[in-house]
Amino acid sequence: MPTSLLEIVDLGDGDIVLQRADDDSEPLVTISFSDESRMYILDQGLEWRKP
């Protein structure tokens, strides 16, 4: 099985995906954060960057 480079991408709409960097196929994993979750993350001192 060939090795693939994976990347984590912030889609800017509250979703973050794990996808193959060299492929346009569907993401392997999608995480959707609610507004409440994003506020919690910000309150804990983490940064939320939009692309």
N, CA, C and O atoms as a Tinker XYZ file with bonds, in Angstrom:
   204  protein
     1  N      0.831000   -1.173000    0.000000    73     2
     2  CA     0.000000    0.000000    0.000000    64     1     3
     3  C      0.884000    1.248000    0.000000    63     2     4     5
     4  O      1.753000    1.377000    0.863000    81     3
     5  N      0.685000    2.163000   -0.942000    73     3     6
     6  CA     1.512000    3.366000   -0.996000    64     5     7
     7  C      1.223000    4.299000    0.176000    63     6     8     9
     8  O      0.115000    4.321000    0.711000    81     7
     9  N      2.224000    5.058000    0.559000    73     7    10
    10  CA     2.097000    6.013000    1.645000    64     9    11
    11  C      1.480000    7.303000    1.123000    63    10    12    13
    12  O      1.871000    7.801000    0.068000    81    11
    13  N      0.518000    7.843000    1.861000    73    11    14
    14  CA    -0.116000    9.107000    1.497000    64    13    15
    15  C      0.213000   10.155000    2.535000    63    14    16    17
    16  O      0.278000    9.867000    3.730000    81    15
    17  N      0.420000   11.375000    2.068000    73    15    18
    18  CA     0.600000   12.499000    2.963000    64    17    19
    19  C     -0.791000   12.995000    3.348000    63    18    20    21
    20  O     -1.629000   13.237000    2.479000    81    19
    21  N     -1.036000   13.146000    4.648000    73    19    22
    22  CA    -2.338000   13.606000    5.130000    64    21    23
    23  C     -2.214000   15.042000    5.614000    63    22    24    25
    24  O     -1.154000   15.467000    6.072000    81    23
    25  N     -3.322000   15.788000    5.506000    73    23    26
    26  CA    -3.334000   17.158000    5.996000    64    25    27
    27  C     -4.637000   17.416000    6.746000    63    26    28    29
    28  O     -5.680000   16.838000    6.440000    81    27
    29  N     -4.545000   18.298000    7.735000    73    27    30
    30  CA    -5.716000   18.741000    8.483000    64    29    31
    31  C     -6.061000   20.123000    7.960000    63    30    32    33
    32  O     -5.215000   21.018000    7.932000    81    31
    33  N     -7.331000   20.295000    7.538000    73    31    34
    34  CA    -7.740000   21.542000    6.891000    64    33    35
    35  C     -8.957000   22.119000    7.600000    63    34    36    37
    36  O     -9.945000   21.422000    7.833000    81    35
    37  N     -8.872000   23.406000    7.941000    73    35    38
    38  CA   -10.016000   24.145000    8.481000    64    37    39
    39  C    -10.804000   24.679000    7.300000    63    38    40    41
    40  O    -10.283000   25.486000    6.530000    81    39
    41  N    -12.043000   24.250000    7.138000    73    39    42
    42  CA   -12.853000   24.665000    5.998000    64    41    43
    43  C    -13.454000   26.055000    6.179000    63    42    44    45
    44  O    -14.022000   26.610000    5.239000    81    43
    45  N    -13.335000   26.623000    7.383000    73    43    46
    46  CA   -13.816000   27.977000    7.615000    64    45    47
    47  C    -15.282000   28.072000    7.988000    63    46    48    49
    48  O    -15.772000   29.165000    8.268000    81    47
    49  N    -15.989000   26.962000    7.997000    73    47    50
    50  CA   -17.417000   26.978000    8.337000    64    49    51
    51  C    -17.698000   26.214000    9.628000    63    50    52    53
    52  O    -18.832000   25.815000    9.891000    81    51
    53  N    -16.646000   26.013000   10.432000    73    51    54
    54  CA   -16.790000   25.241000   11.657000    64    53    55
    55  C    -16.406000   23.790000   11.492000    63    54    56    57
    56  O    -16.405000   23.037000   12.466000    81    55
    57  N    -16.077000   23.379000   10.274000    73    55    58
    58  CA   -15.659000   21.997000   10.012000    64    57    59
    59  C    -14.154000   21.932000    9.812000    63    58    60    61
    60  O    -13.549000   22.817000    9.206000    81    59
    61  N    -13.568000   20.871000   10.332000    73    59    62
    62  CA   -12.158000   20.562000   10.114000    64    61    63
    63  C    -12.117000   19.166000    9.529000    63    62    64    65
    64  O    -12.814000   18.273000   10.010000    81    63
    65  N    -11.306000   18.960000    8.490000    73    63    66
    66  CA   -11.233000   17.657000    7.848000    64    65    67
    67  C     -9.800000   17.133000    7.837000    63    66    68    69
    68  O     -8.832000   17.894000    7.838000    81    67
    69  N     -9.704000   15.824000    7.826000    73    67    70
    70  CA    -8.452000   15.121000    7.585000    64    69    71
    71  C     -8.573000   14.539000    6.197000    63    70    72    73
    72  O     -9.503000   13.784000    5.914000    81    71
    73  N     -7.640000   14.884000    5.331000    73    71    74
    74  CA    -7.724000   14.429000    3.949000    64    73    75
    75  C     -6.346000   14.110000    3.397000    63    74    76    77
    76  O     -5.326000   14.514000    3.954000    81    75
    77  N     -6.336000   13.386000    2.305000    73    75    78
    78  CA    -5.080000   13.108000    1.610000    64    77    79
    79  C     -4.654000   14.380000    0.887000    63    78    80    81
    80  O     -5.463000   15.018000    0.212000    81    79
    81  N     -3.396000   14.743000    1.027000    73    79    82
    82  CA    -2.900000   15.991000    0.439000    64    81    83
    83  C     -2.785000   15.905000   -1.081000    63    82    84    85
    84  O     -2.867000   16.924000   -1.767000    81    83
    85  N     -2.599000   14.722000   -1.600000    73    83    86
    86  CA    -2.338000   14.555000   -3.030000    64    85    87
    87  C     -3.543000   14.016000   -3.792000    63    86    88    89
    88  O     -3.390000   13.432000   -4.864000    81    87
    89  N     -4.741000   14.210000   -3.243000    73    87    90
    90  CA    -5.921000   13.569000   -3.812000    64    89    91
    91  C     -7.140000   14.474000   -3.609000    63    90    92    93
    92  O     -7.224000   15.169000   -2.597000    81    91
    93  N     -8.070000   14.475000   -4.539000    73    91    94
    94  CA    -9.292000   15.267000   -4.412000    64    93    95
    95  C    -10.482000   14.427000   -3.951000    63    94    96    97
    96  O    -11.631000   14.834000   -4.125000    81    95
    97  N    -10.218000   13.270000   -3.369000    73    95    98
    98  CA   -11.306000   12.408000   -2.907000    64    97    99
    99  C    -11.949000   12.991000   -1.638000    63    98   100   101
   100  O    -11.488000   13.993000   -1.091000    81    99
   101  N    -13.006000   12.345000   -1.199000    73    99   102
   102  CA   -13.708000   12.775000    0.008000    64   101   103
   103  C    -12.760000   12.742000    1.211000    63   102   104   105
   104  O    -11.845000   11.920000    1.251000    81   103
   105  N    -12.972000   13.630000    2.192000    73   103   106
   106  CA   -12.146000   13.606000    3.405000    64   105   107
   107  C    -12.266000   12.270000    4.131000    63   106   108   109
   108  O    -13.297000   11.602000    4.054000    81   107
   109  N    -11.222000   11.894000    4.825000    73   107   110
   110  CA   -11.224000   10.664000    5.611000    64   109   111
   111  C    -12.028000   10.848000    6.896000    63   110   112   113
   112  O    -12.717000    9.932000    7.347000    81   111
   113  N    -11.931000   12.044000    7.479000    73   111   114
   114  CA   -12.623000   12.364000    8.726000    64   113   115
   115  C    -13.081000   13.810000    8.659000    63   114   116   117
   116  O    -12.350000   14.675000    8.177000    81   115
   117  N    -14.301000   14.077000    9.146000    73   115   118
   118  CA   -14.806000   15.446000    9.263000    64   117   119
   119  C    -15.242000   15.675000   10.705000    63   118   120   121
   120  O    -15.975000   14.869000   11.278000    81   119
   121  N    -14.787000   16.777000   11.281000    73   119   122
   122  CA   -15.200000   17.171000   12.627000    64   121   123
   123  C    -15.952000   18.484000   12.492000    63   122   124   125
   124  O    -15.437000   19.444000   11.919000    81   123
   125  N    -17.173000   18.526000   13.022000    73   123   126
   126  CA   -17.991000   19.737000   12.984000    64   125   127
   127  C    -18.125000   20.287000   14.398000    63   126   128   129
   128  O    -18.580000   19.590000   15.305000    81   127
   129  N    -17.723000   21.542000   14.578000    73   127   130
   130  CA   -17.815000   22.189000   15.877000    64   129   131
   131  C    -19.016000   23.116000   15.908000    63   130   132   133
   132  O    -19.254000   23.873000   14.967000    81   131
   133  N    -19.759000   23.052000   16.979000    73   131   134
   134  CA   -20.867000   23.977000   17.171000    64   133   135
   135  C    -20.311000   25.330000   17.603000    63   134   136   137
   136  O    -19.150000   25.435000   17.997000    81   135
   137  N    -21.144000   26.357000   17.527000    73   135   138
   138  CA   -20.724000   27.685000   17.994000    64   137   139
   139  C    -20.318000   27.630000   19.462000    63   138   140   141
   140  O    -19.334000   28.252000   19.860000    81   139
   141  N    -21.076000   26.884000   20.268000    73   139   142
   142  CA   -20.762000   26.756000   21.691000    64   141   143
   143  C    -19.386000   26.114000   21.900000    63   142   144   145
   144  O    -18.625000   26.540000   22.769000    81   143
   145  N    -19.074000   25.097000   21.107000    73   143   146
   146  CA   -17.771000   24.430000   21.218000    64   145   147
   147  C    -16.635000   25.370000   20.843000    63   146   148   149
   148  O    -15.601000   25.399000   21.512000    81   147
   149  N    -16.824000   26.139000   19.777000    73   147   150
   150  CA   -15.776000   27.082000   19.368000    64   149   151
   151  C    -15.539000   28.129000   20.446000    63   150   152   153
   152  O    -14.393000   28.506000   20.695000    81   151
   153  N    -16.606000   28.608000   21.094000    73   151   154
   154  CA   -16.452000   29.582000   22.175000    64   153   155
   155  C    -15.689000   28.964000   23.346000    63   154   156   157
   156  O    -14.858000   29.636000   23.958000    81   155
   157  N    -15.954000   27.703000   23.665000    73   155   158
   158  CA   -15.238000   27.014000   24.727000    64   157   159
   159  C    -13.752000   26.924000   24.391000    63   158   160   161
   160  O    -12.900000   27.186000   25.240000    81   159
   161  N    -13.448000   26.555000   23.156000    73   159   162
   162  CA   -12.049000   26.453000   22.722000    64   161   163
   163  C    -11.347000   27.797000   22.879000    63   162   164   165
   164  O    -10.223000   27.860000   23.375000    81   163
   165  N    -12.008000   28.864000   22.457000    73   163   166
   166  CA   -11.419000   30.202000   22.575000    64   165   167
   167  C    -11.233000   30.583000   24.040000    63   166   168   169
   168  O    -10.228000   31.202000   24.387000    81   167
   169  N    -12.178000   30.228000   24.901000    73   167   170
   170  CA   -12.080000   30.547000   26.328000    64   169   171
   171  C    -10.925000   29.807000   26.993000    63   170   172   173
   172  O    -10.429000   30.252000   28.028000    81   171
   173  N    -10.492000   28.697000   26.425000    73   171   174
   174  CA    -9.404000   27.910000   26.997000    64   173   175
   175  C     -8.035000   28.370000   26.504000    63   174   176   177
   176  O     -7.023000   27.734000   26.799000    81   175
   177  N     -7.998000   29.474000   25.753000    73   175   178
   178  CA    -6.731000   30.047000   25.318000    64   177   179
   179  C     -6.217000   29.503000   23.996000    63   178   180   181
   180  O     -5.089000   29.806000   23.609000    81   179
   181  N     -7.008000   28.715000   23.300000    73   179   182
   182  CA    -6.596000   28.205000   22.003000    64   181   183
   183  C     -7.054000   29.165000   20.911000    63   182   184   185
   184  O     -8.000000   29.929000   21.103000    81   183
   185  N     -6.388000   29.124000   19.782000    73   183   186
   186  CA    -6.722000   30.015000   18.680000    64   185   187
   187  C     -7.576000   29.286000   17.656000    63   186   188   189
   188  O     -7.371000   28.104000   17.379000    81   187
   189  N     -8.531000   30.006000   17.103000    73   187   190
   190  CA    -9.354000   29.492000   15.993000    64   189   191
   191  C     -9.033000   30.359000   14.811000    63   190   192   193
   192  O     -9.416000   31.528000   14.776000    81   191
   193  N     -8.340000   29.814000   13.845000    73   191   194
   194  CA    -7.939000   30.577000   12.671000    64   193   195
   195  C     -8.762000   30.177000   11.476000    63   194   196   197
   196  O     -8.933000   28.992000   11.191000    81   195
   197  N     -9.267000   31.160000   10.786000    73   195   198
   198  CA    -9.971000   30.895000    9.538000    64   197   199
   199  C     -8.952000   30.921000    8.413000    63   198   200   201
   200  O     -7.982000   31.678000    8.456000    81   199
   201  N     -9.183000   30.081000    7.396000    73   199   202
   202  CA    -8.217000   30.044000    6.291000    64   201   203
   203  C     -8.190000   31.328000    5.516000    63   202   204
   204  O     -7.429000   31.454000    4.557000    81   203
